[in-house]
Amino acid sequence: TAWLQLVSQDCLFFKVSCSTSEFRSEGDYLLGGLFALHEIDRVTPVFTPETTECFCSISSKTHFNYMFAVEEINNSTTLLPNVSLGYEIFDHCSNTGNFHSVLSFLSNNGSIRPKEKLNNYQPKVIALAGPYGSSRTITVAPLITMDLIPMVNYGAASYELSNKIQYPSFVRTIPSNKDLIEMIIHLIRWFGWNWVAFLGSQDDYSTDGLKLFNKYINNTGICLAYQEGLSLNANYSLTLRKIDKLNINVIVIFALKEYASKIIKAAIANNIQEKVWIASHSWAMNQQLPREPGIRKIGTIIGIADRLLSLPRFNEFVFNKAKGTADAGHNDKAVSDVQNKNETCNQDCDYCSLMTAEDIINESPTNSFAVYSAIYTIAHALHKVLQCDMNECHKNITVKPYMVINFNNTFSCSLKVPFSNCSVECKAGYSRQPEGFHSCCFTCKKCPRNRDPYTCFPCAESEWSDEGSTTCKTRSVVYPQFTEIPSIIVMISTACLIILLFAIFCLFAYNYDTPVVKSAGGSMCFLMLASLILSSVSVLFFFEKPTSLFCLLRNAIFTFFFTVCISCLTVRSFQIVCVFKMAAQFPKVYSLWVKHNGQWLFIAFSSFVHLISCVVWMTVNPIKAIADSWTFNDQIMLICEIGNTITLIIVMFISWFLGFLCLLFSYMGRDLPKNYNEAKSITFSLILYYLTWIAYFTVYLSIKSKYIVILNAVAQISSINGILFSHFIPKSYIIIFQPQKNTPTYFQTSIQNYTQTISRCGSAVLYV
């Protein structure tokens, strides 16, 4: 095609006019190099193919690092022994002036064959280093990487170039914009800033950096208060005044050095003071700006740059090279002038003969090591492909560019910290109330309890905080444990109580036929003692972590069996009154009572009714263990619910009503014979029972504590002890220590004395 012919003509031109260039060196394997030896005077839109003129030096040091690295590798006896590297360097000052050099690198004997198989195609160069700048690189990279020619870049940071699908053979020896932006964000967060500006230039490098910055500040608390991409002709003073008016004290300048230089000079001219300027990699090592008068007034400049490493023998190399260039320049100047006026091959350096070695050595070292590393990266990959050892390489191996793609990418960055936040951070215990568009702008409002800072969201249910606190603390989970002193005391008391009840049970069983046992109730005594023992067992379920089963047992067991005991006391009191006072007046009623075992029927009926009420209490709204998280801020109490209130009242009413009947009957028999008069003991035990539970419910409703559970257990023990010590202990004392009172004669005498003062109730003595 015409395009291919044009390429051939251009490459032929290269072959003829550039062969003697000082930027070319022969070798077994040729490396390409693209370096910005000049810069363009101004950027203008180009709509037709034309040459762009380049003026002035932008950097002459980087290509010296390139040549130095090649010479050092060729002099090495271990890296590529018996193999030499050649190079060809082209000036890369503009995008439109690049294609001649790139097409030259791609050519083979002056021509390019599209869609040639990789195994059959051998371009001029084995790998390429450069160019400098993201835009310049993005322009030519597709041409290089489509044939998998290794492109080892030393000065293009755009993260877009990390896309291996688009740029499969592209690698670099500098950090990508992603790494740089992450470092800048880390720096901003380290100093606690959140109100920043981002200034860039209108190119791929800055656009890519701004996109990444906006992406990675999400969820960091950093607000981008101002952003702008500047052109070389922009009003820099106006931009800086806007930033100053917004009280932004941290400014990220992510731009090429010519733009950064204009921004810093404008800041000096506009008397912008006490700012923090974060310099991107592209201008962090600029050596001219630190010499600008008044630069110290603008604040602090923090640069993100590569680690600087000195290259041994580089200065000596530069001195030798500069001297040789100057000599050649005097001899060939006339010829060179003629060629440069007629043709442009991007290998012309008018100023090279005018520069001294000191000028080159003292230039900015920004990309020096990156260039040096790029050449060594290629050399090490070639070392591997040629299967080199310490003595030689296998030169018989045919090396294709795609074989050399075996790289590893090859960084570092303190001042009185200035303030750069939209709002002063809230004090501990105050929440942020947003103001305006940015989340970094807010007023402060005091938090209520159980809130976190900034938003006052509630703490989790398992956490708590005081009013005005900035953190949530873990709540302690509390319940009575076996190892606590109050628990130990209650359990020991319960154990002693159960042992004592068992002992009395055995004592009464052994003395069953004696008058004292019969006057105490006879066989009914054993039901009462058994009920008290079972009631005592319920106390053991009050300790350790409560469960629904424990909650059921600790209440139901005591409530039912203690009510059985009270029903026995009630019927016992009624029966004694009936024998002594009512039998004579209502003989038929009394006869039926005795004949049909009225006392047992009453106990069975009252116990059955109470059992039904207990079952309803436990099933209508089952008692279960719950976590009380509302009573205390710092605690979660594990407690048992009381169940349905109405059914609970019914259960309690039955017990208390039986107790009331018992008190009534005991009062009616207050003047009975001494051996049968139990009014005082029953009254004492039942009044103690009532007072104990009234006290418990009063405390329960007024005070919340984990020890309320232990108080519940104490109330149960107190109720049991009231009956034990008022009813059974006195009779046990007579059995053991006063056996003379435990005789029929003694009881007969007591009854006779009663009948002498009270009307006769009956002639027979019944031991019921």
Buried (B, 14 or more C-beta within 10 A) or exposed (E): EEEEEEBBEBBEBBEEBBEEBBBBBEBBBBBBBBBBBBBBEEBEEEEEEEEBEBEEBBBBBBBBBBBBBBBBBBEEEEBBBEBBBBBBBBBBBBBBBBBBBBBBBBBEEBEBEEEEEEEEBBBBBBBBBBBBBBBBBBBBBEBBBBBBBBBBBBBBBBBBBBEEEBBEBBBBBBBBBBBBBBBBBEBBBEBEBBBBBBBBBBBBBBBBBBBBBEEBBEEEBBBBBBBBBBEEEBEBEEBBBEBBEEEBBBBBBBBBBBBBBBBBBBBBEBEBEEBBBBBBBBBBBBEEBEEBEEBEEBBBBBBBBBEEEEBEEBBEBBBEBBEEBBEBBEEBEEEBEEBBEEEBBBBBBBEBBEBEBEBBBEBBBBBBBBBBBBBBBBBBBBBEBBEBEEEBBEEEEEBBBBBBBBBEBBEEBEEEEBBBBBBEBBEEBBBBEEEEEBBBBBEBEEBEBBBBBBEBEEBEEEBBBEEBBBEBEEBEBBBBEEEBEBBEEBBEBBEEBBEBBEEBBEBBEEBEEBBBBBBBBBEBBBBBBBBBBBBBBBBBBBBBEBBBEBBBBBBBBBBBBBBBBBBBBBBBBBBBBBBBBBBEEEEEEBEEBBEEEBBBEBBEEBBEBBBEBBBBBBEEBEBBBBBBBEEBBEBBBBBBBEBBEEBBEBBBEBBBEBBBBBBEBBEBBEEBBEBBBBBEBBBBBBBBBBEBBEBBEEBBEEEBBBBBBBBBBBBBBBBBBBBBBBBBBBBBEBBEEEEEBBEEEBBEEBBEEBBEEEEEBBEEEEEB
